[in-house]
């Protein structure tokens, strides 16, 4: 993810958390689940393979 994509993803997650709070969803979603999902989606994926390995 480049810098612009990360910023846009963070803004979308913040909007989702705010919308969940305004719509009166249970506290579990707006205080625990959504921030946890946002943090894991924005963290860099060091273990993911983005290039092909030279070994068969």
N, CA and C of each residue as an Amber inpcrd file, in Angstrom:
protein
   168
   0.8430000  -1.1830000   0.0000000   0.0000000   0.0000000   0.0000000
   0.8810000   1.2370000   0.0000000   0.5420000   2.1520000  -0.8520000
   1.3000000   3.3930000  -0.8230000   0.6610000   4.3460000   0.1920000
   1.2740000   5.4990000   0.3410000   0.8470000   6.4530000   1.3700000
  -0.5950000   6.9240000   1.1630000  -0.9740000   7.1920000  -0.0840000
  -2.3250000   7.6810000  -0.3700000  -3.3690000   6.6050000  -0.0770000
  -3.0850000   5.3690000  -0.4340000  -4.0250000   4.2800000  -0.1680000
  -4.1960000   4.0690000   1.3330000  -3.0990000   4.1700000   2.0760000
  -3.1730000   4.0060000   3.5260000  -4.0200000   5.1050000   4.1480000
  -3.8350000   6.3310000   3.6910000  -4.6220000   7.4490000   4.2090000
  -6.1060000   7.2580000   3.8990000  -6.4160000   6.8640000   2.6670000
  -7.8120000   6.6460000   2.2940000  -8.4310000   5.4980000   3.0820000
  -7.6880000   4.4400000   3.3060000  -8.1970000   3.3190000   4.0940000
  -8.4650000   3.7530000   5.5330000  -7.5700000   4.5590000   6.0860000
  -7.7680000   5.0440000   7.4560000  -9.0020000   5.9240000   7.5530000
  -9.2190000   6.7720000   6.5650000 -10.4030000   7.6350000   6.5590000
 -11.6760000   6.7980000   6.4450000 -11.6620000   5.7850000   5.5920000
 -12.8390000   4.9190000   5.4550000 -13.1310000   4.1610000   6.7380000
 -12.0930000   3.6610000   7.3890000 -12.3160000   2.9550000   8.6510000
 -12.8330000   3.9030000   9.7370000 -12.3030000   5.1170000   9.7850000
 -12.7910000   6.0940000  10.7610000 -14.2590000   6.4100000  10.5030000
 -14.6340000   6.5270000   9.2370000 -16.0370000   6.7740000   8.9010000
 -16.9180000   5.5920000   9.3000000 -16.4230000   4.3890000   9.1180000
 -17.1930000   3.2050000   9.5060000 -17.4000000   3.1550000  11.0180000
 -16.3700000   3.4810000  11.7680000 -16.4800000   3.4840000  13.2320000
 -17.4450000   4.5750000  13.6870000 -17.3470000   5.7470000  13.0920000
 -18.2430000   6.8460000  13.4360000 -19.6880000   6.5110000  13.0780000
 -19.8990000   5.9320000  11.9110000 -21.2460000   5.5530000  11.4910000
 -21.8250000   4.4940000  12.4200000 -21.0050000   3.5390000  12.8290000
 -21.4790000   2.5050000  13.7500000 -21.8850000   3.1220000  15.0870000
 -21.1170000   4.0950000  15.5430000 -21.4460000   4.7530000  16.8120000
 -22.7280000   5.5750000  16.6840000 -22.8830000   6.2730000  15.5530000
 -24.0680000   7.1130000  15.3790000 -25.3440000   6.2970000  15.1650000
 -25.2050000   5.1330000  14.5650000 -26.3790000   4.2960000  14.3090000
 -26.7900000   3.4590000  15.5170000 -26.0290000   3.5450000  16.5680000
 -26.4070000   2.8560000  17.7900000 -26.1330000   1.3630000  17.7810000
 -25.0700000   0.9540000  17.1080000 -24.7180000  -0.4630000  17.1360000
 -24.2140000  -0.8250000  18.5290000 -24.2140000  -2.0950000  18.8650000
 -23.7070000  -2.4920000  20.1850000 -22.2620000  -2.0260000  20.3880000
 -21.9040000  -1.7930000  21.6250000 -20.5790000  -1.2650000  21.9460000
 -19.4710000  -2.1850000  21.4570000 -19.7330000  -3.4750000  21.4170000
 -18.7190000  -4.4240000  20.9580000 -18.2200000  -4.0770000  19.5530000
 -19.1440000  -3.6960000  18.6670000 -18.7540000  -3.3820000  17.2940000
 -17.9810000  -2.0740000  17.2050000 -18.5200000  -1.0200000  17.7910000
 -17.9130000   0.2990000  17.6120000 -16.6750000   0.5260000  18.4690000
 -16.5210000  -0.2070000  19.5660000 -15.3810000   0.0250000  20.4440000
 -14.3060000  -1.0570000  20.3570000 -14.6670000  -2.2470000  19.9160000
 -13.7020000  -3.3420000  19.9100000 -13.4570000  -3.8840000  18.5050000
 -14.4990000  -4.3630000  17.8580000 -14.3370000  -5.0820000  16.6010000
 -13.8640000  -4.1830000  15.4510000 -14.5280000  -3.0710000  15.2070000
 -14.1410000  -2.2040000  14.0930000 -12.7280000  -1.6260000  14.2450000
 -12.3380000  -1.0980000  15.4250000 -10.9470000  -0.6250000  15.5470000
  -9.9170000  -1.7440000  15.3870000 -10.2460000  -2.9430000  15.8660000
  -9.3380000  -4.0730000  15.7040000  -9.1650000  -4.4390000  14.2310000
 -10.2740000  -4.4890000  13.4980000 -10.1980000  -4.7740000  12.0670000
  -9.4570000  -3.6700000  11.3110000  -9.6770000  -2.4270000  11.7050000
  -8.9800000  -1.3130000  11.0550000  -7.4750000  -1.4040000  11.2860000
  -7.0870000  -1.6900000  12.5030000  -5.6550000  -1.7780000  12.8060000
  -4.9920000  -2.9150000  12.0330000  -5.6350000  -4.0580000  11.9710000
  -5.0270000  -5.1760000  11.2530000  -4.9890000  -4.9350000   9.7470000
  -5.9430000  -4.2030000   9.2140000  -5.9180000  -3.9480000   7.7710000
  -4.9040000  -2.8930000   7.3910000  -4.5420000  -2.0060000   8.3080000
  -3.5960000  -0.9410000   8.0010000  -2.1530000  -1.3000000   8.3280000
  -1.9520000  -2.3670000   9.0880000  -0.5860000  -2.7790000   9.4110000
   0.0990000  -3.3190000   8.1600000   1.3920000  -3.0560000   8.0220000
   2.1000000  -3.6080000   6.8600000   2.1640000  -5.1240000   6.9540000
   2.0240000  -5.7520000   5.8250000   2.0410000  -7.2150000   5.7880000
   3.4530000  -7.6760000   5.4340000   4.2560000  -7.9450000   6.4410000
   5.6360000  -8.3410000   6.1950000   5.7170000  -9.7910000   5.7410000
   4.7760000 -10.6110000   6.1380000   4.8330000 -12.0190000   5.7870000
   4.2080000 -12.3530000   4.4490000   3.5470000 -11.3920000   3.8220000
   2.8790000 -11.6960000   2.5630000   3.8850000 -11.7090000   1.4150000
   3.6730000 -12.5940000   0.5090000   4.5740000 -12.7500000  -0.6340000
   4.0070000 -11.9830000  -1.8210000   4.6850000 -10.9290000  -2.2360000
   4.2150000 -10.1340000  -3.3480000   4.9750000 -10.4300000  -4.6390000
   6.0720000 -11.1730000  -4.5300000   6.8540000 -11.5260000  -5.7140000
   6.9820000 -13.0350000  -5.7940000   7.1940000 -13.5200000  -6.9810000
   7.3520000 -14.9600000  -7.1590000   8.7480000 -15.3860000  -6.7170000
   8.7890000 -16.5370000  -6.1230000  10.0540000 -17.0940000  -5.6930000
  10.7750000 -17.7100000  -6.8850000  12.0980000 -17.7200000  -6.8360000
  12.8640000 -18.3050000  -7.9290000  12.9060000 -19.8290000  -7.8350000
  12.5520000 -20.3750000  -6.6840000  12.5500000 -21.8300000  -6.5310000
  11.2220000 -22.3970000  -7.0000000  11.2590000 -23.5870000  -7.5960000
  10.0000000 -24.1710000  -8.1050000   9.0840000 -24.6510000  -7.0230000
